[in-house]
């Protein structure tokens, strides 16, 4: 089971969250991108851009934050955070 937790933060408070789950044998990268797409769809957000700092953070901690710099449109929150919470 692969699980990716998506959270929206504003003023140091989590205002929304969801968990994406998948049981395929696909690659970790594909699962992450599909999970991010599903999380953004559920939150009615455009897909964020993976900046170099985001990629580095995700590789190091299996967790990434997407702030306004990662979105083209204005976002009504401080950042979107994704975190791998289960891999198996």
N, CA, C and O atoms as a DFTB+ gen file, in Angstrom:
352 C
 N C O
     1  1       0.851      -1.185       0.000
     2  2       0.000       0.000       0.000
     3  2       0.889       1.239       0.000
     4  3       1.850       1.331       0.764
     5  1       0.559       2.170      -0.853
     6  2       1.231       3.467      -0.909
     7  2       0.222       4.515      -0.476
     8  3      -0.905       4.538      -0.969
     9  1       0.624       5.384       0.449
    10  2      -0.268       6.448       0.915
    11  2       0.470       7.782       0.912
    12  3       1.597       7.885       1.396
    13  1      -0.187       8.804       0.356
    14  2       0.360      10.150       0.277
    15  2      -0.626      11.095       0.962
    16  3      -1.804      11.142       0.611
    17  1      -0.129      11.840       1.937
    18  2      -0.968      12.754       2.711
    19  2      -0.817      14.160       2.151
    20  3       0.297      14.675       2.053
    21  1      -1.914      14.774       1.787
    22  2      -1.922      16.147       1.292
    23  2      -2.569      17.064       2.307
    24  3      -3.648      16.776       2.824
    25  1      -1.890      18.192       2.593
    26  2      -2.391      19.126       3.608
    27  2      -2.278      20.554       3.088
    28  3      -1.305      20.912       2.424
    29  1      -3.275      21.354       3.394
    30  2      -3.253      22.780       3.068
    31  2      -3.107      23.550       4.377
    32  3      -3.854      23.327       5.330
    33  1      -2.131      24.460       4.408
    34  2      -1.816      25.231       5.615
    35  2      -2.019      26.727       5.396
    36  3      -1.681      27.275       4.347
    37  1      -2.577      27.364       6.412
    38  2      -2.718      28.827       6.410
    39  2      -2.538      29.317       7.847
    40  3      -3.184      28.814       8.766
    41  1      -1.660      30.295       8.031
    42  2      -1.384      30.877       9.355
    43  2      -1.053      29.797      10.389
    44  3      -1.560      29.816      11.510
    45  1      -0.194      28.859       9.990
    46  2       0.269      27.764      10.861
    47  2      -0.843      26.831      11.335
    48  3      -0.697      26.163      12.359
    49  1      -1.945      26.782      10.603
    50  2      -3.037      25.862      10.913
    51  2      -3.341      25.029       9.673
    52  3      -3.416      25.556       8.563
    53  1      -3.514      23.733       9.871
    54  2      -3.933      22.879       8.774
    55  2      -5.428      23.112       8.568
    56  3      -6.232      22.878       9.470
    57  1      -5.788      23.571       7.383
    58  2      -7.193      23.896       7.135
    59  2      -7.907      22.814       6.327
    60  3      -9.135      22.796       6.248
    61  1      -7.122      21.909       5.724
    62  2      -7.732      20.833       4.947
    63  2      -6.699      19.735       4.735
    64  3      -5.508      20.014       4.596
    65  1      -7.155      18.492       4.712
    66  2      -6.236      17.401       4.403
    67  2      -6.975      16.237       3.764
    68  3      -8.198      16.127       3.856
    69  1      -6.209      15.378       3.119
    70  2      -6.741      14.179       2.493
    71  2      -5.597      13.178       2.354
    72  3      -4.425      13.552       2.392
    73  1      -5.946      11.922       2.196
    74  2      -4.950      10.877       1.987
    75  2      -5.265      10.159       0.680
    76  3      -6.388       9.707       0.461
    77  1      -4.259      10.061      -0.180
    78  2      -4.362       9.308      -1.434
    79  2      -3.776       7.926      -1.189
    80  3      -2.680       7.806      -0.643
    81  1      -4.492       6.888      -1.586
    82  2      -4.027       5.513      -1.407
    83  2      -4.000       4.800      -2.747
    84  3      -4.863       5.004      -3.600
    85  1      -2.976       3.950      -2.912
    86  2      -2.827       3.192      -4.150
    87  2      -2.152       1.866      -3.847
    88  3      -1.267       1.791      -2.995
    89  1      -2.575       0.815      -4.552
    90  2      -1.993      -0.506      -4.338
    91  2      -1.393      -1.083      -5.609
    92  3      -1.290      -2.304      -5.726
    93  1      -0.993      -0.255      -6.565
    94  2      -0.425      -0.767      -7.811
    95  2       1.046      -1.130      -7.629
    96  3       1.659      -0.821      -6.607
    97  1       1.592      -1.787      -8.639
    98  2       3.017      -2.128      -8.642
    99  2       3.817      -1.126      -9.461
   100  3       4.944      -1.416      -9.861
   101  1       3.258       0.031      -9.712
   102  2       3.914       1.075     -10.498
   103  2       5.098       1.654      -9.716
   104  3       5.286       1.340      -8.541
   105  1       5.882       2.491     -10.370
   106  2       7.044       3.092      -9.708
   107  2       6.608       4.114      -8.667
   108  3       5.503       4.652      -8.734
   109  1       7.477       4.371      -7.715
   110  2       7.204       5.353      -6.656
   111  2       6.929       6.726      -7.267
   112  3       6.014       7.429      -6.838
   113  1       7.717       7.100      -8.260
   114  2       7.555       8.412      -8.909
   115  2       6.169       8.549      -9.521
   116  3       5.515       9.578      -9.351
   117  1       5.717       7.527     -10.229
   118  2       4.381       7.582     -10.841
   119  2       3.296       7.676      -9.775
   120  3       2.318       8.405      -9.940
   121  1       3.471       6.940      -8.688
   122  2       2.485       7.006      -7.599
   123  2       2.430       8.402      -6.993
   124  3       1.350       8.908      -6.690
   125  1       3.580       9.019      -6.816
   126  2       3.636      10.371      -6.241
   127  2       2.936      11.372      -7.154
   128  3       2.136      12.185      -6.691
   129  1       3.236      11.312      -8.454
   130  2       2.605      12.251      -9.383
   131  2       1.097      12.025      -9.481
   132  3       0.331      12.988      -9.512
   133  1       0.665      10.773      -9.532
   134  2      -0.776      10.494      -9.546
   135  2      -1.431      10.968      -8.258
   136  3      -2.520      11.542      -8.279
   137  1      -0.758      10.723      -7.132
   138  2      -1.285      11.164      -5.846
   139  2      -1.416      12.673      -5.776
   140  3      -2.433      13.193      -5.316
   141  1      -0.391      13.374      -6.229
   142  2      -0.451      14.844      -6.233
   143  2      -1.577      15.339      -7.136
   144  3      -2.285      16.282      -6.782
   145  1      -1.749      14.714      -8.294
   146  2      -2.855      15.084      -9.188
   147  2      -4.205      14.900      -8.506
   148  3      -5.068      15.774      -8.588
   149  1      -4.390      13.768      -7.833
   150  2      -5.655      13.495      -7.148
   151  2      -5.902      14.455      -5.986
   152  3      -7.027      14.910      -5.775
   153  1      -4.853      14.756      -5.245
   154  2      -4.972      15.702      -4.128
   155  2      -5.357      17.079      -4.657
   156  3      -6.252      17.728      -4.116
   157  1      -4.687      17.522      -5.708
   158  2      -5.014      18.832      -6.290
   159  2      -6.436      18.850      -6.851
   160  3      -7.139      19.854      -6.735
   161  1      -6.853      17.749      -7.451
   162  2      -8.223      17.671      -7.968
   163  2      -9.233      17.792      -6.825
   164  3     -10.215      18.526      -6.931
   165  1      -8.983      17.067      -5.735
   166  2      -9.898      17.116      -4.590
   167  2      -9.950      18.513      -3.971
   168  3     -11.013      18.956      -3.535
   169  1      -8.809      19.211      -3.930
   170  2      -8.751      20.556      -3.352
   171  2      -9.079      21.645      -4.375
   172  3      -9.043      22.831      -4.046
   173  1      -9.398      21.255      -5.611
   174  2      -9.694      22.190      -6.698
   175  2      -8.531      23.165      -6.928
   176  3      -8.720      24.380      -6.984
   177  1      -7.334      22.603      -7.057
   178  2      -6.127      23.380      -7.291
   179  2      -5.495      22.966      -8.612
   180  3      -5.657      21.833      -9.064
   181  1      -4.778      23.894      -9.219
   182  2      -3.965      23.523     -10.361
   183  2      -2.770      22.712      -9.859
   184  3      -2.425      22.771      -8.679
   185  1      -2.151      21.967     -10.746
   186  2      -0.975      21.189     -10.370
   187  2       0.204      22.140     -10.149
   188  3       0.492      22.971     -11.010
   189  1       0.889      22.029      -9.009
   190  2       2.024      22.918      -8.748
   191  2       3.263      22.516      -9.550
   192  3       3.370      21.393     -10.042
   193  1       4.174      23.444      -9.662
   194  2       5.440      23.225     -10.350
   195  2       6.461      22.722      -9.328
   196  3       6.563      23.264      -8.227
   197  1       7.212      21.687      -9.696
   198  2       8.268      21.157      -8.820
   199  2       9.519      21.999      -9.015
   200  3      10.227      21.829     -10.007
   201  1       9.800      22.897      -8.091
   202  2      11.027      23.686      -8.133
   203  2      12.190      22.851      -7.602
   204  3      11.968      21.837      -6.941
   205  1      13.414      23.258      -7.879
   206  2      14.588      22.509      -7.427
   207  2      14.584      22.301      -5.916
   208  3      14.905      21.216      -5.432
   209  1      14.218      23.349      -5.173
   210  2      14.201      23.224      -3.710
   211  2      13.138      22.229      -3.249
   212  3      13.328      21.545      -2.243
   213  1      12.030      22.141      -3.969
   214  2      10.969      21.200      -3.635
   215  2      11.433      19.770      -3.871
   216  3      11.198      18.889      -3.045
   217  1      12.089      19.546      -4.995
   218  2      12.602      18.209      -5.327
   219  2      13.631      17.769      -4.288
   220  3      13.596      16.631      -3.819
   221  1      14.541      18.664      -3.932
   222  2      15.576      18.355      -2.937
   223  2      14.951      18.004      -1.596
   224  3      15.337      17.025      -0.957
   225  1      13.985      18.809      -1.175
   226  2      13.297      18.559       0.103
   227  2      12.583      17.209       0.074
   228  3      12.626      16.460       1.050
   229  1      11.925      16.900      -1.045
   230  2      11.186      15.650      -1.130
   231  2      12.120      14.441      -1.112
   232  3      11.825      13.437      -0.464
   233  1      13.228      14.535      -1.813
   234  2      14.203      13.431      -1.817
   235  2      14.763      13.183      -0.419
   236  3      15.002      12.038      -0.034
   237  1      14.966      14.240       0.326
   238  2      15.571      14.137       1.651
   239  2      14.597      13.633       2.713
   240  3      14.971      12.840       3.577
   241  1      13.344      14.094       2.647
   242  2      12.402      13.833       3.744
   243  2      11.104      13.132       3.338
   244  3      10.256      12.877       4.193
   245  1      10.932      12.816       2.052
   246  2       9.666      12.268       1.533
   247  2       8.504      13.195       1.867
   248  3       7.385      12.753       2.126
   249  1       8.799      14.481       1.856
   250  2       7.816      15.516       2.203
   251  2       8.185      16.780       1.428
   252  3       9.363      17.119       1.315
   253  1       7.191      17.469       0.900
   254  2       7.465      18.683       0.130
   255  2       6.377      19.719       0.364
   256  3       5.213      19.388       0.588
   257  1       6.784      20.975       0.306
   258  2       5.849      22.095       0.424
   259  2       5.833      22.883      -0.873
   260  3       6.875      23.208      -1.442
   261  1       4.624      23.180      -1.322
   262  2       4.432      23.983      -2.523
   263  2       3.814      25.308      -2.101
   264  3       2.636      25.361      -1.747
   265  1       4.597      26.370      -2.136
   266  2       4.106      27.700      -1.765
   267  2       3.670      28.451      -3.023
   268  3       3.603      27.865      -4.104
   269  1       3.380      29.723      -2.888
   270  2       2.912      30.530      -4.019
   271  2       3.873      30.463      -5.205
   272  3       3.433      30.539      -6.352
   273  1       5.164      30.322      -4.956
   274  2       6.155      30.236      -6.031
   275  2       5.903      29.057      -6.963
   276  3       6.306      29.095      -8.126
   277  1       5.254      28.027      -6.478
   278  2       5.016      26.818      -7.262
   279  2       3.700      26.841      -8.039
   280  3       3.419      25.925      -8.813
   281  1       2.902      27.876      -7.836
   282  2       1.607      27.979      -8.504
   283  2       1.571      29.198      -9.407
   284  3       2.157      30.233      -9.088
   285  1       0.890      29.079     -10.525
   286  2       0.737      30.210     -11.441
   287  2      -0.369      31.127     -10.935
   288  3      -0.219      32.349     -10.920
   289  1      -1.481      30.525     -10.521
   290  2      -2.604      31.306     -10.000
   291  2      -2.367      31.664      -8.530
   292  3      -1.570      31.025      -7.844
   293  1      -3.058      32.674      -8.072
   294  2      -2.997      33.061      -6.657
   295  2      -3.655      31.975      -5.807
   296  3      -4.721      31.466      -6.153
   297  1      -3.013      31.627      -4.694
   298  2      -3.582      30.617      -3.797
   299  2      -4.054      31.287      -2.507
   300  3      -3.402      32.210      -2.017
   301  1      -5.184      30.830      -1.952
   302  2      -5.742      31.457      -0.738
   303  2      -5.215      30.828       0.560
   304  3      -5.901      30.857       1.582
   305  1      -4.026      30.273       0.524
   306  2      -3.428      29.636       1.698
   307  2      -1.917      29.844       1.613
   308  3      -1.421      30.395       0.630
   309  1      -1.183      29.405       2.641
   310  2       0.268      29.607       2.666
   311  2       1.022      28.571       1.844
   312  3       1.927      28.915       1.084
   313  1       0.652      27.305       1.994
   314  2       1.305      26.267       1.194
   315  2       0.525      24.956       1.214
   316  3      -0.269      24.687       2.115
   317  1       0.783      24.157       0.190
   318  2       0.282      22.798       0.093
   319  2       1.458      21.896       0.439
   320  3       2.555      22.063      -0.094
   321  1       1.226      20.943       1.330
   322  2       2.282      20.016       1.730
   323  2       1.859      18.599       1.387
   324  3       0.721      18.204       1.641
   325  1       2.781      17.833       0.806
   326  2       2.529      16.418       0.582
   327  2       3.587      15.623       1.352
   328  3       4.726      16.065       1.507
   329  1       3.189      14.449       1.826
   330  2       4.099      13.612       2.605
   331  2       3.755      12.146       2.390
   332  3       2.600      11.741       2.524
   333  1       4.768      11.358       2.056
   334  2       4.575       9.910       1.942
   335  2       4.454       9.358       3.353
   336  3       5.362       9.522       4.169
   337  1       3.337       8.706       3.641
   338  2       3.156       8.175       5.005
   339  2       3.201       6.649       5.043
   340  3       3.269       6.057       6.120
   341  1       3.163       6.006       3.862
   342  2       3.296       4.557       3.837
   343  2       3.747       4.108       2.464
   344  3       3.220       4.556       1.446
   345  1       4.719       3.226       2.446
   346  2       5.181       2.612       1.213
   347  2       5.289       1.114       1.466
   348  3       5.815       0.678       2.490
   349  1       4.795       0.358       0.544
   350  2       4.896      -1.079       0.764
   351  2       4.524      -1.881      -0.433
   352  3       4.564      -3.110      -0.389
